[in-house]
């Protein structure tokens, strides 16, 4: 179909008539100038891709009328310019593509049609673990183990890079996906197929939003949805409301970007921005570097928004120059954005667009803070940390409570480590990790940590040897400027050696604690602490032995490591005492913003970025040496415990069957609020007594070879057994935290997988009851695939995290939501009933359906298929089935 807006296309530069752009100003529509900058990106994509089939003129009109249509639940399509993946979500995506090629061939179609149309970049960054630390060879040892454990996965990904066109793979050891995206992959403006257009993306990691800090609109989607985008499908989304977040003032000289983002996170959680875009504006934005903006955008999932957008301005252009981007490209980027009305001056209030709502923050009011002990939105001022933790100790079990009896608050457990005597108590720090894309991409906080380390070492302070310290930079550039600025030896002296390039501790790849430490924690039932510069601290995520985990800036990570406890008031208590007996306070060591900026200006230079990134795809010799086939169809190895053809498409036919009602379902689990994807599908270690461990043992693997759940996402047999296998799962059917449930026909308490298997063998469908914010946390397609394979037909929740609801839709699992004001308690549901969910023949978005219980009770719930496209996926049994039928017909 021809594009009805083709008349808008014109050359950007008269000297290059073949290179055009869609000049939206030629619409001559005053509404365009009032649109939020983030909505302008959606509009441009709709105009450029309008074909009156997937994208219609009506869609363009709806986006132009955003000010009116934002309140009308209008569905619009969006074609992102590209897709980004990391390996934990990338491996299952490539497994699905390989299986889809098999299915298309089986149905008589051309398997080559299963191929990325939309450019895709996959960065391998989630596989490396902190097995070794505090050694000069930690990096080498951890990388060797990474390859030893993941050789099969890496060979499979290398096959994918050869078998599929339009897919670039960044090898392990290069950095963290979002930092590599920011420093290297981001185009800001695409120059492709004769057109300039805004860079935009979706990613299979919820922190994809980090790129919004550079003015590239992006957000996280489920792996299943990303696969459809890669195959050329637009995303179907409800036209979002846009909250304008006005920043004013200057940050205090001692405040870091981490303090700002934790403050913003708590503030926006209180405002309520779930499902909305947040767009930053105001003179305060001009005071923030791109690294600061990226830090704030990174934690967008923690405050619940879809995107956290900072439009491109002169600071953005300066960052492109600093990171060594091509000068000619930078010139075209600015010229294009100016021409299309998307270049921002934050000091010019006349450019401020219309917003759904405006909220404000004075940056001068931000104070140093952390977040925890169990959620990223639970901000605590550093001055209140000691008091807050001690209150949490005795408080009722919950997000801010551990139910430790008052007479146990001072319990101590002695232990011996490497021949020396030590003791632990509640609040003892046992993990201190400078990690995660949130902070390691930001030179100001990384150099701040380095300068603090130098002052601490010069003052004679040390970190206790049993504390598991680590530094995992987001790219080789970080190591480069830490080394060149002279702070690396001081970081290493305090135990913060480089242990690897990847997410590591932030996603639970923290590796084992020293055995005497783990035994002391278990013996005393202690609330031990992890402190990390990450973005997530959900219970059970960082390490099984750290029940309290706090997010903090890199300098504060070092400070708490030196203190050895979270129970310290830095204002009145010293960090330590040096050899001369002098008390050293944190204020004596803390570097000022001016100190940090002077070092940054001198040492963070374009040449570093160019040198690191020009060889990024070839520098890893282990990756280069991997041998992988390039056949169109993948040859599955039945002996592999990492890569297995999934059963999703085994009985797929070209003909559609009408959806059926769910009859007499049992409740597999009865859960509470804020059940995260870590609870549903953990990424960390495989417990030795778990169903997944039993399966791997039957395949002749030893516990040392189990690796993590995240690394085995290419094998459905492991992942289905790992579903709801988090040791911190709180199921109301049993009176303890455990990955177990009651199998009601027998009355037995079983592991969740074993109970589901019994129900499946008897032909019983299953549902799950849960509370608010179901599926919050990391974007994980296995948090939907696993329940699907367990036989769960529907989830009944009070509310859903956006990406997880999308993933459930993608797998054909029905997301049901209680009516407003209702929940399990108000309806008197115990979960011991049997549920019949009546699915009518005529379906509509967000329709109400009847739920009948075997007790005779009946109530209604909202079926959360929010768009007509989502209903199409449901009728097909999921988005992948829909794509296979489309490609095979």
C-alpha positions in Angstrom: 0.0 0.0 0.0 1.2 3.5 -0.7 1.7 5.9 2.2 -0.9 8.7 2.2 1.6 10.9 3.9 4.3 10.5 1.3 3.9 14.2 0.4 5.5 15.1 3.7 8.9 13.6 2.7 11.5 16.1 1.6 15.4 16.3 1.6 17.0 17.3 4.9 20.0 18.7 3.1 19.7 20.2 -0.5 23.2 18.7 -1.2 21.8 15.2 -0.5 18.5 15.1 -2.3 18.2 11.3 -2.0 18.1 11.5 1.8 14.7 12.5 3.0 12.7 12.9 6.2 9.0 13.2 6.9 8.5 16.9 7.8 5.7 16.9 10.3 5.6 20.7 10.3 4.1 20.5 6.8 0.9 19.1 8.3 0.2 22.7 9.2 -1.5 21.5 12.3 -1.2 23.6 15.5 -1.8 20.4 17.6 1.7 19.1 16.6 3.5 22.0 18.4 1.6 21.2 21.6 2.4 17.5 21.7 4.8 16.1 24.3 8.1 15.4 22.6 7.7 11.6 23.4 4.3 11.6 21.6 5.9 13.3 18.6 8.1 10.2 18.3 5.0 8.0 18.2 3.4 10.3 15.6 6.5 10.3 13.3 6.6 6.5 13.3 2.9 6.3 12.5 3.2 8.8 9.6 6.3 7.1 8.2 4.8 3.6 8.4 1.2 4.4 7.4 0.0 1.8 4.9 -3.7 1.8 5.7 -3.3 -1.8 6.9 -1.1 -2.2 10.0 -1.0 1.6 10.5 -4.0 3.7 9.4 -4.7 7.4 8.8 -7.1 7.2 11.7 -4.1 6.2 14.0 -2.2 9.3 12.9 -5.2 11.4 13.6 -5.6 9.8 17.1 -2.0 10.6 18.0 -2.3 14.2 16.7 -5.4 14.5 18.9 -3.5 13.2 21.9 -4.7 16.0 24.2 -8.3 14.7 23.7 -7.7 11.0 23.0 -5.4 10.3 25.9 -8.4 9.8 28.2 -10.3 7.5 25.8 -8.3 4.3 26.0 -7.5 4.5 22.3 -5.3 1.9 20.8 -2.4 3.0 18.5 0.3 1.1 16.7 4.0 1.8 17.2 6.9 0.6 15.0 10.1 0.9 16.9 13.3 1.5 14.9 15.1 -1.5 16.5 15.0 -4.1 19.3 17.6 -4.7 22.0 18.1 -8.0 23.9 20.3 -9.4 26.6 21.3 -13.0 26.8 19.0 -14.2 29.5 16.0 -13.0 27.5 17.8 -13.3 24.1 18.5 -17.0 24.3 14.8 -18.0 24.8 13.9 -15.5 21.9 16.4 -17.2 19.6 15.1 -20.7 20.8 11.6 -19.5 20.0 12.7 -18.3 16.5 14.4 -21.7 15.9 11.3 -23.6 17.0 9.1 -21.3 14.9 11.1 -22.1 11.8 10.5 -25.8 12.5 6.8 -25.1 13.0 6.4 -23.1 9.8 8.2 -25.8 7.8 5.9 -28.4 9.4 2.9 -26.4 8.3 4.2 -26.2 4.7 5.6 -22.6 4.8 9.0 -21.2 4.2 11.1 -21.2 7.4 13.3 -18.4 6.1 10.3 -16.1 6.7 11.1 -16.3 10.4 13.8 -13.7 10.3 14.2 -10.3 12.0 12.9 -7.5 9.8 13.5 -4.9 12.5 17.2 -4.6 13.4 18.1 -6.4 16.6 21.1 -6.1 18.9 21.8 -8.8 21.5 24.4 -8.0 24.3 25.7 -11.0 26.3 25.9 -9.6 29.8 23.8 -11.6 32.2 25.8 -14.8 32.5 28.9 -13.9 34.4 28.9 -14.5 38.2 31.1 -13.3 41.1 32.7 -16.6 41.8 36.1 -15.0 42.5 36.8 -11.6 44.1 39.5 -9.8 46.0 42.2 -11.4 43.7 44.2 -9.8 40.9 43.0 -12.5 38.6 39.3 -12.4 39.6 38.2 -11.0 36.2 40.1 -13.8 34.2 38.8 -16.5 36.5 35.2 -15.4 36.4 35.3 -15.1 32.6 36.8 -18.6 32.3 34.0 -20.0 34.4 31.4 -18.0 32.4 32.6 -19.7 29.2 32.9 -23.1 30.9 29.3 -23.0 32.1 27.7 -21.3 29.1 29.6 -22.8 26.1 26.4 -24.4 24.7 24.4 -21.2 25.1 27.1 -19.1 23.5 27.5 -21.6 20.6 23.7 -21.4 20.1 23.7 -17.6 20.0 26.6 -17.6 17.6 24.5 -19.9 15.3 21.7 -17.4 15.6 24.0 -14.5 14.6 24.8 -16.5 11.4 21.4 -18.0 10.7 19.3 -14.9 11.2 19.9 -11.7 9.2 19.7 -8.2 10.8 20.9 -9.5 14.2 24.1 -8.2 15.8 25.6 -10.0 18.8 27.9 -8.2 21.2 30.1 -10.9 22.8 30.5 -11.5 26.6 33.0 -9.4 28.5 31.9 -6.2 26.6 29.7 -4.6 29.2 26.1 -4.2 30.4 23.5 -4.0 27.6 22.1 -0.6 28.6 25.5 1.0 29.0 26.7 -0.4 25.7 23.4 0.9 24.2 24.0 4.4 25.6 27.7 4.6 24.7 27.7 2.7 21.3 24.6 1.3 19.9 22.2 4.3 20.1 21.8 6.1 16.8 19.6 9.0 18.2 18.6 9.5 14.6 18.4 6.7 12.1 19.8 7.1 8.6 18.4 4.1 6.8 16.8 3.3 3.4 17.0 6.9 2.3 15.3 8.4 5.3 16.2 10.1 8.5 13.9 9.3 11.5 14.1 9.2 15.3 15.9 6.3 16.9 13.5 4.3 19.1 13.4 0.8 20.5 11.9 -1.8 22.7 14.0 -4.2 24.7 13.6 -7.5 26.5 14.9 -6.0 29.7 12.8 -3.6 31.8 15.6 -1.1 32.2 15.7 -0.5 28.5 14.3 2.9 29.5 17.8 4.0 30.4 18.2 5.1 26.8 15.4 7.6 27.3 18.0 9.7 29.1 19.7 10.3 25.7 16.4 11.3 24.0 15.9 7.9 22.4 12.4 6.7 23.2 12.5 3.1 24.5 11.0 0.8 27.0 10.9 -2.8 28.1 8.5 -5.4 26.6 8.1 -9.1 27.1 10.4 -11.3 25.1 7.4 -12.7 23.3 6.3 -9.2 22.2 9.8 -8.3 21.1 9.9 -11.4 18.9 6.8 -10.1 17.1 8.4 -6.7 16.6 11.5 -8.3 15.2 9.2 -10.0 12.7 7.8 -6.7 11.6 4.7 -6.4 13.7 4.0 -3.0 15.2 3.4 -2.9 19.0 -0.2 -2.3 19.8 -0.4 0.1 22.8 -3.0 2.3 24.5 -2.2 6.0 23.7 -0.4 6.9 27.0 -1.0 9.8 29.3 2.2 11.9 29.8 3.2 13.2 33.2 5.4 16.3 32.9 8.1 16.1 35.6 9.5 19.6 36.1 13.0 19.8 37.6 14.2 23.0 39.2 17.2 24.2 41.1 20.7 22.7 41.5 21.6 19.6 43.4 23.6 20.0 46.7 27.4 19.6 46.1 27.4 16.3 48.2 24.3 14.8 46.5 24.8 12.1 43.8 22.7 11.1 40.8 21.8 8.0 42.8 20.2 10.1 45.5 18.2 12.0 42.9 16.9 8.8 41.2 15.9 7.2 44.5 14.1 10.4 45.4 12.3 10.6 42.0 11.4 6.9 42.3 9.7 7.3 45.7 8.0 10.6 44.5 6.6 9.1 41.3 5.4 5.9 43.1 3.3 8.3 45.3 2.1 10.2 42.2 1.1 7.1 40.4 2.5 6.8 36.9 1.8 3.1 36.0 1.2 2.8 32.3 2.1 6.4 31.6 5.0 8.2 30.0 7.0 10.6 32.2 8.7 13.5 30.3 11.2 15.6 32.1 11.4 19.4 31.5 12.3 22.6 33.3 15.6 24.4 33.9 16.8 21.8 36.4 17.2 19.3 33.5 19.9 21.5 31.9 21.9 21.0 35.2 22.0 17.2 34.7 24.6 15.4 32.5 23.4 12.6 30.2 24.8 10.1 32.6 22.6 11.6 35.4 19.6 11.6 33.1 20.2 8.0 32.1 20.4 7.0 35.8 17.0 8.6 36.4 15.5 7.0 33.2 17.0 3.6 34.1 14.9 3.2 37.2 11.7 4.0 35.3 10.3 0.5 36.0 10.8 1.0 39.7 8.5 4.0 39.7 6.1 2.2 37.3 6.1 4.3 34.2 6.4 3.0 30.7 9.0 5.5 29.6 11.0 8.3 31.3 11.9 10.6 28.4 14.5 13.4 28.3 14.2 15.1 24.8 17.5 15.7 23.0 19.2 19.1 23.7 22.7 20.6 23.5 23.9 18.5 26.5 22.9 15.3 24.5 24.9 16.5 21.5 27.8 17.2 23.8 27.6 13.6 25.0 27.6 12.2 21.5 30.9 14.2 20.9 32.3 13.0 24.3 31.6 9.3 23.4 33.4 9.5 20.1 30.4 9.4 17.7 31.0 10.4 14.0 31.0 14.2 13.6 29.1 14.1 10.3 26.4 12.0 11.9 26.1 14.3 14.9 25.6 17.2 12.5 22.7 15.4 10.7 21.2 14.3 14.1 20.9 17.9 15.2 19.8 19.3 11.9 17.1 16.6 11.6 15.7 17.2 15.2 15.7 20.9 14.7 13.9 20.6 11.3 11.2 18.3 12.7 10.7 20.3 16.0 12.1 17.7 18.3 15.2 19.6 19.6 14.8 20.9 23.1 16.0 24.0 25.1 15.1 23.3 28.7 15.6 26.9 29.7 13.0 28.0 27.1 9.6 27.6 28.8 7.9 28.6 25.5 8.8 25.1 24.2 7.0 23.4 27.1 4.3 21.2 25.6 0.9 20.2 27.0 1.0 17.4 29.7 -1.6 15.3 31.3 -0.4 16.4 34.7 2.7 18.3 36.0 4.6 17.5 39.1 7.7 19.3 40.3 11.0 18.5 42.2 13.5 21.1 43.5 16.8 19.3 43.1 18.2 21.3 46.0 15.8 19.4 48.4 17.4 16.0 47.6 19.4 14.5 50.4 21.8 11.5 50.4 19.7 8.3 50.6 19.4 4.6 50.1 16.4 2.3 49.4 15.4 -0.8 51.1 15.5 -3.2 52.7 13.2 -5.1 50.2 12.0 -2.7 47.6 13.6 0.0 45.4 10.8 2.6 46.1 11.3 2.5 49.9 13.7 5.4 50.2 15.5 6.1 53.4 17.7 9.2 54.1 21.2 8.1 55.0 20.8 10.0 58.3 17.9 7.7 59.1 19.4 4.4 58.0 20.4 3.1 61.4 17.1 4.0 63.1 15.1 2.7 60.1 16.9 -0.7 60.0 16.4 -1.2 63.8 12.7 -0.4 63.4 12.5 -2.9 60.5 14.1 -5.6 62.7 11.2 -5.8 65.1 8.4 -4.8 62.7 5.8 -7.3 61.5 7.0 -9.4 58.6 6.6 -7.4 55.4 8.3 -5.0 53.0 9.6 -3.0 56.0 9.7 -5.7 58.6 11.5 -8.9 59.7 9.6 -10.0 62.9 12.8 -10.4 65.0 12.0 -10.6 68.7 13.3 -7.6 70.7 15.5 -9.7 72.9 17.3 -11.0 69.8 18.2 -7.5 68.3 21.7 -7.6 69.7 22.4 -11.3 68.9 26.0 -12.0 67.8 27.6 -15.0 66.2 31.3 -15.6 66.2 33.1 -17.3 63.3 36.6 -17.9 62.0 37.6 -16.7 58.5 41.0 -17.4 57.1 42.4 -18.0 60.6 41.0 -14.8 62.2 38.1 -14.3 64.6 35.1 -12.2 63.6 31.5 -11.8 64.6 28.2 -11.0 62.8 25.0 -9.5 64.1 21.8 -8.2 62.6 22.7 -5.5 60.1 26.2 -6.8 59.3 27.2 -6.1 55.7 28.3 -9.3 54.0 28.0 -8.2 50.3 29.1 -4.8 49.0 28.8 -4.5 45.2 29.5 -1.7 42.8 27.4 -3.1 40.0 24.5 -2.5 37.6 23.9 -0.3 34.6 22.1 2.2 36.8 25.3 3.6 38.3 28.3 2.1 36.5 27.4 4.1 33.4 27.8 7.4 35.3 31.4 8.7 35.6 30.5 11.1 38.4 29.5 8.4 40.9 32.2 5.9 39.7 34.9 8.5 40.0 33.3 9.6 43.3 33.7 6.1 44.6 37.3 6.0 43.4 38.2 9.3 45.1 36.5 8.2 48.3 38.5 4.9 48.2 41.7 6.9 47.7 41.0 9.1 50.7 40.0 6.0 52.8 43.1 4.1 52.0 45.2 7.2 52.7 43.5 7.6 56.1 44.4 4.0 56.9 40.9 2.4 56.7 40.2 -1.1 55.5 37.3 -3.4 54.7 36.9 -6.7 56.7 38.1 -9.6 54.6 35.0 -11.7 54.9 32.8 -9.0 53.2 32.2 -10.0 49.5 33.2 -6.9 47.7 33.1 -6.5 43.9 33.3 -4.0 41.1 31.5 -5.0 37.8 31.7 -2.0 35.4 29.1 -1.5 32.6 31.8 -1.2 29.9 35.5 -1.2 29.3 35.4 2.6 29.2 34.8 2.6 33.0 37.9 0.6 33.7 39.8 2.8 31.3 39.0 6.1 33.1 39.3 4.6 36.6 42.8 3.4 35.7 43.9 6.5 33.9 42.7 8.8 36.8 44.8 6.7 39.2 42.0 5.5 41.6 41.9 1.9 40.5 44.7 0.7 42.9 42.8 2.2 45.9 39.5 0.5 44.9 41.4 -2.8 44.6 43.0 -2.2 48.0 39.6 -2.0 49.6 38.5 -5.2 47.8 36.7 -3.6 44.9 38.7 -5.3 42.1 37.1 -5.6 38.6 35.3 -9.0 38.7 33.6 -8.9 35.3 31.7 -6.9 32.8 28.0 -7.6 33.3 25.0 -7.3 35.6 26.4 -9.8 38.2 25.2 -9.0 41.8 22.3 -6.8 40.6 20.5 -9.8 39.1 21.5 -12.3 41.7 24.8 -13.5 40.1 26.6 -12.7 43.4 28.2 -16.1 43.7 28.7 -17.9 47.0 29.6 -16.2 50.4 32.5 -17.6 52.3 31.2 -20.8 54.0 31.9 -19.6 57.6 29.9 -16.4 56.9 26.9 -18.3 55.4 27.0 -20.8 58.4 27.1 -17.9 60.9 24.1 -16.2 59.3 22.1 -19.5 59.3 23.2 -20.4 62.8 22.1 -17.1 64.2 19.1 -16.6 61.9 20.6 -13.2 61.3 19.3 -10.4 59.1 22.5 -9.9 57.1 22.8 -7.1 54.6 23.8 -6.6 51.0 24.6 -3.1 49.8 24.7 -2.6 46.0 24.6 0.2 43.5 21.8 -1.6 41.7 18.2 -1.0 40.8 16.5 -4.0 42.3 16.6 -5.4 45.9 13.6 -7.7 46.1 13.7 -10.4 48.7 15.6 -13.4 47.6 17.1 -11.7 44.5 20.6 -10.6 45.6 21.6 -13.7 47.6 19.7 -16.2 49.7 21.6 -15.2 52.8 21.0 -11.5 52.6 17.5 -10.8 53.7 18.0 -7.1 53.8 19.4 -5.4 50.7 19.9 -1.7 50.2 20.4 0.3 46.9 23.0 3.0 47.3 25.4 5.1 45.3 28.9 3.6 44.6 30.6 5.9 47.2 28.0 4.8 49.8 28.6 1.1 48.9 32.3 1.7 49.8 31.3 3.6 53.0 29.1 0.8 54.3 31.7 -1.8 53.4 34.3 0.0 55.5 31.8 0.4 58.4 30.8 -3.3 58.1 27.3 -2.6 59.3 24.2 -0.8 58.2 23.6 0.2 61.9 25.7 3.3 61.8 24.9 7.0 61.9 27.6 8.6 59.7 26.9 12.0 61.3 28.0 11.1 64.8 29.8 7.7 64.4 33.2 7.2 62.8 33.6 5.0 59.8 36.6 3.5 61.5 39.8 4.2 63.4 43.2 4.4 61.7 46.4 2.9 63.0 47.1 6.1 65.0 43.8 5.7 66.8 42.2 8.7 65.0 38.5 8.5 64.3 37.7 8.9 60.6 34.3 10.2 59.6 32.5 9.9 56.3 32.5 13.7 55.9 36.3 13.6 56.0 36.4 11.4 52.9 33.4 12.4 50.8 34.5 14.1 47.5 32.6 17.3 46.4 30.9 17.6 43.0 33.6 20.1 41.9 36.4 17.6 42.8 34.7 14.8 40.8 33.9 17.0 37.8 37.5 18.2 37.5 38.7 14.6 37.3 35.9 13.6 34.9 36.7 16.5 32.6 40.4 15.5 32.5 40.0 11.7 32.1 36.6 10.8 30.4 37.5 11.6 26.8 36.3 10.6 23.3 39.5 8.6 22.5 38.6 6.1 25.3 35.2 5.4 23.8 36.6 5.0 20.3 39.4 2.7 21.4 37.0 0.4 23.4 34.2 0.2 20.9 36.0 -0.1 17.6 37.0 -3.6 18.6 34.1 -4.6 20.8 32.8 -7.3 18.4 36.2 -9.0 17.9 38.1 -8.5 21.2 36.9 -11.6 23.0 39.2 -14.5 21.8 37.1 -17.2 23.5 34.0 -16.0 21.6 36.0 -15.8 18.3 37.1 -19.4 18.8 33.6 -20.8 19.2 32.5 -23.0 16.4 28.9 -22.8 15.3 26.9 -24.0 12.3 25.0 -21.6 10.0 22.1 -23.9 8.8 18.6 -22.4 8.4 17.1 -25.0 10.7 18.8 -25.6 14.1 19.9 -29.2 14.8 18.6 -29.8 18.4 20.9 -31.9 20.6 18.8 -34.2 22.7 21.6 -34.4 25.3 21.8 -30.7 25.9 20.6 -29.4 29.2 20.8 -25.7 28.1 19.1 -25.6 24.7 15.9 -27.6 24.0 13.1 -27.3 21.4 10.1 -26.0 23.4 6.7 -27.7 23.3 4.7 -24.5 22.6 4.0 -25.4 18.9 3.8 -29.2 19.0 0.0 -29.5 18.3 -0.3 -26.3 16.3 -2.6 -26.3 13.2 -3.4 -23.6 10.7 -7.1 -23.7 11.7 -8.3 -21.7 14.7 -10.3 -23.2 17.5 -12.7 -20.9 19.4 -11.6 -20.1 23.0 -13.2 -22.3 25.7 -14.4 -21.6 29.2 -12.2 -22.8 32.0 -14.2 -25.4 34.0 -13.7 -26.4 37.6 -10.1 -25.1 38.0 -8.1 -25.6 41.2 -6.1 -22.7 42.7 -2.5 -23.7 42.5 -1.3 -20.7 44.6 -2.9 -18.0 46.7 -0.4 -15.1 46.8 -0.3 -11.6 48.2 0.8 -8.2 46.9 3.9 -7.3 44.9 4.7 -10.8 43.7 7.7 -10.2 41.5 9.0 -12.0 38.4 11.8 -13.1 40.7 9.2 -15.0 42.8 7.6 -16.4 39.7 10.7 -17.3 37.7 13.9 -16.8 39.6 17.1 -16.0 37.8 19.6 -17.0 40.4 21.1 -20.3 41.8 19.3 -23.6 41.5 18.7 -25.0 45.0 20.0 -28.5 45.5 16.6 -29.8 46.8 14.5 -28.3 44.0 12.6 -30.0 41.2 15.0 -28.4 38.7 18.0 -29.8 40.6 16.4 -33.3 40.6 15.9 -33.1 36.9 19.5 -32.0 36.2 20.8 -34.8 38.5 18.9 -37.3 36.4 20.9 -35.8 33.4 24.1 -36.7 35.3 25.0 -33.2 36.4 26.6 -32.3 39.7 25.5 -29.3 41.8 28.6 -27.4 40.7 27.3 -27.7 37.1 23.8 -26.6 37.8 24.5 -22.9 36.9 21.6 -20.5 37.4 18.0 -20.5 36.2 18.8 -17.5 34.1 21.4 -19.3 32.2 19.0 -22.3 31.5 16.2 -20.3 30.0 16.8 -22.1 26.7 15.6 -25.4 28.3 11.8 -25.5 29.1 12.3 -28.7 31.2 14.4 -26.7 33.7 12.4 -23.6 33.6 9.0 -25.1 34.2 10.5 -26.8 37.2 11.9 -23.4 38.3 8.5 -21.7 38.1 7.5 -20.4 41.6 10.7 -22.0 42.9 11.9 -18.8 44.8 12.6 -19.8 48.5 11.0 -16.5 49.6 7.6 -17.3 48.0 4.8 -16.5 50.4 1.8 -18.8 49.6 -1.2 -18.3 51.9 -1.9 -22.0 51.8 1.1 -22.7 53.9 2.4 -20.9 56.9 6.0 -20.3 55.9 8.0 -18.9 53.0 8.7 -21.8 50.7 8.3 -22.8 47.0 5.5 -25.2 47.9 1.7 -25.5 47.9 -1.1 -27.8 48.9 -2.4 -30.4 46.4 -6.0 -30.3 47.4 -7.2 -33.7 46.1 -4.6 -35.4 48.3 -4.1 -32.8 51.0 -0.3 -33.1 50.5 2.1 -30.2 50.7 4.3 -30.5 47.6 6.8 -28.4 45.6 4.8 -26.2 43.2 5.9 -28.1 40.1 5.1 -31.5 41.6 1.6 -30.3 42.6 1.0 -28.9 39.1 2.1 -32.1 37.5 -0.4 -34.1 39.6 -3.2 -31.7 38.6 -2.2 -31.9 34.9 -2.1 -35.8 34.9 -5.7 -35.7 36.3 -6.8 -33.2 33.6 -7.5 -30.4 36.1 -7.0 -26.8 34.9 -5.3 -24.3 37.3 -5.5 -20.7 38.2 -3.6 -18.4 40.6 -5.1 -15.9 43.1 -2.9 -12.8 43.8 -3.0 -9.2 44.9 -1.7 -5.9 43.7 1.3 -5.3 41.3 1.5 -8.9 40.2 4.6 -9.5 38.1 6.5 -6.4 39.1 10.3 -6.4 38.7 12.4 -7.6 35.8 10.9 -8.3 32.3 10.8 -12.1 32.1 9.0 -14.0 29.5 9.5 -17.2 31.5 7.4 -15.7 34.2 4.5 -16.2 31.7 5.9 -19.3 29.8 6.5 -21.2 33.1 2.9 -20.8 34.4 1.6 -21.7 30.9 3.5 -25.0 30.9 2.4 -25.7 34.5 -1.2 -25.7 33.2 -2.2 -22.3 34.6 -5.0 -21.0 32.5 -5.7 -17.7 34.2 -4.3 -15.3 36.9 -6.8 -13.4 39.1 -5.1 -10.3 40.5 -5.9 -6.8 41.9 -3.5 -5.2 39.4 -0.6 -6.1 37.1 2.8 -4.8 36.2 2.6 -3.6 32.5 5.2 -5.8 30.9 4.1 -9.0 32.8 0.5 -8.6 31.8 1.7 -8.3 28.2 3.7 -11.5 28.5 0.7 -13.4 29.9 -1.3 -12.2 26.9 1.5 -13.3 24.6 1.3 -16.9 26.0 -2.5 -17.1 26.0 -2.8 -17.0 29.8 -5.9 -14.9 30.8 -5.1 -11.9 33.0 -8.2 -11.4 35.1 -8.6 -8.4 37.4 -11.0 -7.9 40.3 -13.6 -5.1 39.9 -12.6 -1.8 41.6 -13.0 -2.1 45.3 -13.0 -5.9 45.3 -10.4 -8.4 46.2 -10.1 -12.0 47.5 -10.9 -10.9 51.1 -13.9 -8.8 50.3 -15.3 -11.6 48.1 -14.6 -14.2 50.8 -12.3 -16.3 48.6 -10.1 -18.8 50.3 -8.6 -20.4 47.2 -9.8 -23.8 48.3 -12.9 -23.4 46.0 -13.0 -24.6 42.3 -13.4 -21.9 39.7 -15.3 -21.9 36.4 -14.5 -18.9 34.2 -17.1 -18.3 31.5 -15.5 -17.1 28.2 -18.3 -15.9 25.9 -18.1 -16.3 22.1 -18.2 -12.5 21.5 -15.1 -10.9 23.0 -14.3 -7.3 23.6 -11.3 -5.5 25.2 -11.5 -5.2 29.0 -14.9 -7.0 29.1 -16.3 -8.4 32.3 -16.6 -12.1 32.6 -18.6 -14.4 35.0 -16.7 -16.5 37.6 -18.6 -19.3 39.2 -17.4 -21.2 42.3 -18.3 -24.8 43.3 -19.7 -23.2 46.5 -22.5 -21.6 44.4 -21.0 -18.1 44.6 -20.7 -16.0 41.5 -18.8 -12.7 40.8 -17.4 -10.8 37.9 -13.8 -9.8 36.9 -12.3 -7.8 34.1 -10.6 -9.8 31.4 -7.4 -7.7 30.8 -7.1 -8.0 27.1 -6.8 -4.3 26.6 -6.9 -4.0 22.7 -8.4 -5.8 19.8 -4.9 -7.0 18.8 -4.5 -8.7 22.2 -7.8 -10.5 21.6 -6.5 -11.7 18.3 -3.5 -13.1 20.0 -5.7 -14.8 22.6 -7.9 -16.4 19.9 -4.7 -17.8 18.4 -3.4 -19.2 21.7 -0.7 -16.5 22.0 1.3 -14.1 19.9 3.8 -16.7 18.6 1.1 -19.0 17.4 -0.4 -16.0 15.5 2.9 -15.2 13.9 3.5 -18.8 12.8 0.0 -19.0 11.2 0.6 -15.7 9.5 4.0 -16.8 8.1 2.9 -20.3 7.1 -0.3 -19.3 5.3 
